[in-house]
Amino acid sequence: MDYQNFFTSALDRLQAERRYRVFADIERLAGRYPQAIWHSPEGPRPITVWCSNDYLGMGQNRDVTRAMVEAAWRLGTGAGGTRNISGNSNPIVALEAELADLHGKEAALVFTSGYVSNQTGISTLAKLIPNCLILSDALNHNSMIEGVRQSGCDKAIFRHNDLEHLEELLRAAGDRPKLIVFESVYSMDGDISPIHAICDLAERYGAMTYIDEVHAVGMYGPRGAGIAEREGAMHRIDVIEGTLGKAFGVMGGYLTGNRAVMDAIRSFAPGFIFTTALPPAVAAAATASIRHLKASSAERQQQQRQVARTKAVLTGVGLPVLDTVTHIVPVMVGDAESCKAASDRLLDKHGIYIQPINYPTVPRGTERLRITPGPFHSNAHIDALAAALVEVWTALRLPLEPKIQAAE
């Protein structure tokens, strides 16, 4: 039996479909972000990063890095194992208290990643609810889809942000227990969910609500708790899930909710029970980041200014920018091979790093470059990006729209 052939054949298929992923060797430079070093085949080269999910640059914030270094010197590097065996490190206790306060909930529970918190959180919740029906938005993240699948419960998929379809499914479900799972910011199209309207339906039909705020925490709301905070809806959501690895600039995922729900997940979730805890230094850094962004709106305001300017400038030079109401700036390509070629040319010729987004992350025919401007992208960075993209679009004979006057 030629087992090796199974794997090489699978990789060959990815190559043929132009979906094979190549990871650039990038060295981020604290204090100089979004500048970085690309270790190219020809040697190190300076580049500008335009696709990081460290949305606010908190991964280089001095309060955050200092908290991590000091905790590592004081407490060591590792957590020592699972929390069931090694106990809670005090920085994790402090972090969970900070997260509960951020979202106005009784308790929080920290996981090793946002993927794990969704996957194990949704599956454990649903398993503990007898005869549960999960109603899931059609564009939910893969981690949520896996959580739904692993629960083994009945599911119903409602069309993206389609309230009429959701109500139709809720009505058909009758009196059985129901769990609605959805996101606040959808990271590929940059749109947001109608949180209050979904909560209205949940209350009308007796459903529990679970929201993924990973692309919103840190960046929206007076204290950075996300879209639900901005909309005044946090108290209406039963479980709020977030990440420490994007706008907070560290790593890890979390759930917040009432004490009984969090304790039930802690007690039953395999993805929590059998996983080594976050290291104390990581927890300390995350706590420092959350505290900083609770008190400071400067990073959020500057990011929003640069996002608006990026959208205006790119649209003004005729690039096919998908209109969004968030910090996500998708530039549409519509073909996997062209998308990869555009990404490669931006890096090789212009020193600009933007990864191509292809199937299965987005549907075929909607391939794109996903740009995430941050507070440290200057006006000069934006102008250079626009010029580079126009050169790439022209070289690859991709269609440009008629030019309009770009905003200053």
WOBELSUL-V672875 format. One record per residue. N is the residue number from 0. PSI is psi in degrees with one decimal (999 if undefined). Layout:
N&PSI ; N&PSI
This chain:
0&125.0 ; 1&83.0 ; 2&-35.3 ; 3&-33.7 ; 4&-32.0 ; 5&-41.5 ; 6&-40.9 ; 7&-35.3 ; 8&-41.5 ; 9&-41.6 ; 10&-37.1 ; 11&-38.7 ; 12&-41.7 ; 13&-42.5 ; 14&-44.3 ; 15&-33.5 ; 16&2.8 ; 17&33.6 ; 18&5.7 ; 19&127.2 ; 20&134.2 ; 21&124.9 ; 22&124.9 ; 23&141.8 ; 24&100.1 ; 25&135.3 ; 26&108.5 ; 27&149.5 ; 28&107.7 ; 29&132.3 ; 30&-10.2 ; 31&3.3 ; 32&136.9 ; 33&13.9 ; 34&145.1 ; 35&175.9 ; 36&125.9 ; 37&120.9 ; 38&82.9 ; 39&168.3 ; 40&-25.6 ; 41&-1.6 ; 42&176.1 ; 43&138.4 ; 44&140.6 ; 45&139.6 ; 46&167.3 ; 47&127.1 ; 48&128.4 ; 49&11.8 ; 50&19.1 ; 51&146.1 ; 52&2.3 ; 53&70.7 ; 54&-33.9 ; 55&6.3 ; 56&21.7 ; 57&-15.1 ; 58&-15.2 ; 59&3.5 ; 60&133.6 ; 61&-33.9 ; 62&-38.8 ; 63&-48.4 ; 64&-36.0 ; 65&-41.7 ; 66&-38.8 ; 67&-47.3 ; 68&-45.7 ; 69&-38.6 ; 70&-37.9 ; 71&-43.4 ; 72&-36.9 ; 73&-37.4 ; 74&-7.6 ; 75&-179.1 ; 76&-42.9 ; 77&165.5 ; 78&-15.9 ; 79&0.1 ; 80&-161.4 ; 81&158.8 ; 82&-26.0 ; 83&-32.5 ; 84&-47.5 ; 85&-8.5 ; 86&177.7 ; 87&131.1 ; 88&145.0 ; 89&-38.0 ; 90&-29.8 ; 91&-39.1 ; 92&-45.5 ; 93&-39.6 ; 94&-44.6 ; 95&-35.2 ; 96&-39.4 ; 97&-40.3 ; 98&-41.7 ; 99&-43.4 ; 100&-41.0 ; 101&-42.9 ; 102&5.7 ; 103&35.0 ; 104&166.8 ; 105&-31.8 ; 106&163.7 ; 107&159.7 ; 108&126.5 ; 109&139.5 ; 110&174.1 ; 111&-18.3 ; 112&162.2 ; 113&-32.3 ; 114&-47.2 ; 115&-39.6 ; 116&-37.6 ; 117&-51.4 ; 118&-52.0 ; 119&-29.2 ; 120&-50.5 ; 121&-45.4 ; 122&-40.3 ; 123&-44.6 ; 124&-50.5 ; 125&-37.6 ; 126&-30.5 ; 127&-7.4 ; 128&111.5 ; 129&133.3 ; 130&37.0 ; 131&138.0 ; 132&124.5 ; 133&127.7 ; 134&116.9 ; 135&133.5 ; 136&142.2 ; 137&-22.8 ; 138&17.1 ; 139&152.3 ; 140&155.3 ; 141&-35.2 ; 142&-35.1 ; 143&-41.1 ; 144&-43.0 ; 145&-37.5 ; 146&-42.5 ; 147&-46.4 ; 148&-44.9 ; 149&-16.3 ; 150&-28.5 ; 151&6.8 ; 152&163.6 ; 153&146.9 ; 154&155.6 ; 155&128.3 ; 156&121.3 ; 157&145.0 ; 158&145.9 ; 159&119.7 ; 160&24.3 ; 161&99.3 ; 162&-34.7 ; 163&-42.3 ; 164&-40.6 ; 165&-43.9 ; 166&-37.5 ; 167&-43.6 ; 168&-39.4 ; 169&-42.9 ; 170&-41.8 ; 171&-25.9 ; 172&-18.3 ; 173&-139.2 ; 174&0.7 ; 175&155.3 ; 176&143.5 ; 177&142.6 ; 178&118.7 ; 179&123.2 ; 180&129.4 ; 181&169.9 ; 182&161.7 ; 183&-53.4 ; 184&124.4 ; 185&118.2 ; 186&-18.0 ; 187&-38.8 ; 188&-12.4 ; 189&21.1 ; 190&171.2 ; 191&158.7 ; 192&153.3 ; 193&82.3 ; 194&-49.2 ; 195&-40.2 ; 196&-38.0 ; 197&-40.6 ; 198&-36.8 ; 199&-45.8 ; 200&-40.7 ; 201&-42.9 ; 202&-37.8 ; 203&-35.6 ; 204&13.0 ; 205&43.6 ; 206&153.0 ; 207&150.0 ; 208&143.1 ; 209&120.2 ; 210&138.5 ; 211&117.3 ; 212&24.6 ; 213&-32.9 ; 214&17.4 ; 215&-30.2 ; 216&140.1 ; 217&-30.5 ; 218&-18.7 ; 219&151.7 ; 220&155.8 ; 221&-32.6 ; 222&10.1 ; 223&24.7 ; 224&-6.3 ; 225&-172.6 ; 226&-38.9 ; 227&-36.9 ; 228&-46.0 ; 229&-37.8 ; 230&-0.2 ; 231&37.8 ; 232&3.2 ; 233&-38.9 ; 234&-15.4 ; 235&-10.4 ; 236&131.8 ; 237&-45.6 ; 238&126.8 ; 239&125.1 ; 240&143.1 ; 241&-178.1 ; 242&153.0 ; 243&-3.9 ; 244&2.9 ; 245&-101.6 ; 246&-24.7 ; 247&-10.6 ; 248&17.5 ; 249&-120.6 ; 250&158.8 ; 251&164.6 ; 252&170.4 ; 253&161.6 ; 254&146.1 ; 255&147.2 ; 256&-162.1 ; 257&162.8 ; 258&-40.2 ; 259&-41.5 ; 260&-45.6 ; 261&-38.9 ; 262&-35.9 ; 263&-42.9 ; 264&-44.0 ; 265&-36.8 ; 266&-21.7 ; 267&-15.0 ; 268&115.6 ; 269&-35.7 ; 270&-12.4 ; 271&-47.4 ; 272&-41.5 ; 273&16.7 ; 274&135.8 ; 275&138.6 ; 276&162.8 ; 277&140.8 ; 278&148.0 ; 279&-37.5 ; 280&-36.1 ; 281&-43.6 ; 282&-41.6 ; 283&-41.2 ; 284&-41.9 ; 285&-41.7 ; 286&-42.2 ; 287&-39.7 ; 288&-45.4 ; 289&-45.2 ; 290&-40.9 ; 291&-47.6 ; 292&-19.5 ; 293&-35.9 ; 294&-23.1 ; 295&126.6 ; 296&-0.1 ; 297&-43.4 ; 298&-42.5 ; 299&-44.7 ; 300&-42.4 ; 301&-38.3 ; 302&-45.6 ; 303&-36.9 ; 304&-45.0 ; 305&-30.5 ; 306&-48.0 ; 307&-42.3 ; 308&-40.2 ; 309&-46.0 ; 310&-44.4 ; 311&-44.7 ; 312&-44.7 ; 313&-40.4 ; 314&-38.0 ; 315&-27.2 ; 316&7.9 ; 317&11.1 ; 318&144.8 ; 319&76.9 ; 320&127.4 ; 321&125.9 ; 322&124.6 ; 323&163.1 ; 324&12.5 ; 325&-169.2 ; 326&-4.0 ; 327&128.1 ; 328&90.2 ; 329&127.8 ; 330&115.0 ; 331&136.1 ; 332&-51.3 ; 333&9.7 ; 334&131.6 ; 335&-43.9 ; 336&-42.8 ; 337&-35.4 ; 338&-44.7 ; 339&-40.5 ; 340&-39.1 ; 341&-43.1 ; 342&-44.6 ; 343&-42.2 ; 344&-38.7 ; 345&-41.7 ; 346&-49.4 ; 347&-44.4 ; 348&-33.1 ; 349&-6.0 ; 350&34.9 ; 351&125.2 ; 352&113.2 ; 353&116.2 ; 354&142.6 ; 355&141.8 ; 356&110.7 ; 357&177.4 ; 358&139.9 ; 359&5.0 ; 360&-38.5 ; 361&158.5 ; 362&150.0 ; 363&140.3 ; 364&-5.4 ; 365&25.6 ; 366&149.0 ; 367&166.1 ; 368&124.6 ; 369&110.9 ; 370&135.5 ; 371&86.5 ; 372&145.5 ; 373&178.2 ; 374&-17.6 ; 375&3.1 ; 376&116.1 ; 377&170.9 ; 378&-36.6 ; 379&-38.8 ; 380&-44.5 ; 381&-44.7 ; 382&-39.8 ; 383&-38.1 ; 384&-46.3 ; 385&-45.4 ; 386&-41.4 ; 387&-42.6 ; 388&-40.6 ; 389&-42.7 ; 390&-42.2 ; 391&-45.7 ; 392&-39.9 ; 393&-45.4 ; 394&-37.3 ; 395&1.3 ; 396&42.4 ; 397&148.7 ; 398&136.2 ; 399&150.4 ; 400&161.5 ; 401&138.7 ; 402&144.9 ; 403&165.4 ; 404&122.3 ; 405&144.2 ; 406&146.6 ; 407&999
